[in-house]
Amino acid sequence: MERLTSKPILKASEVEQFSYCSVAWHLERQGYKPESPALQRGLEEHADLGGKIDSLSKVERTSKRLSYIGYALLLLAISVLIWWLLC
């Protein structure tokens, strides 16, 4: 019985890369690593963009937490006002 590991395994990212450019996919599978200033610049820009997205995610989480605190304080203020009016 033939082992499953004898067949090449494709990752989802490789399928996407193949659909984008089959020649680049084939060359990379053969071990060729392209080097170009444009590729390097693209990698740097993607890394920079990833950092900006991470930073934005942190800001959004902080904003959401502060909104919850604001709603809680508003509810507390309304409760105190109602208590003060009824007493």
Buried (B, 14 or more C-beta within 10 A) or exposed (E): EEEEEEEEEEEEEBEEBBEEEEEEBEEBEEEEEEEEEEEEEEEEEEEEEEEEEEEEEEEEEEEEEEEEEEEEEEEEEEEEEEEEEEE
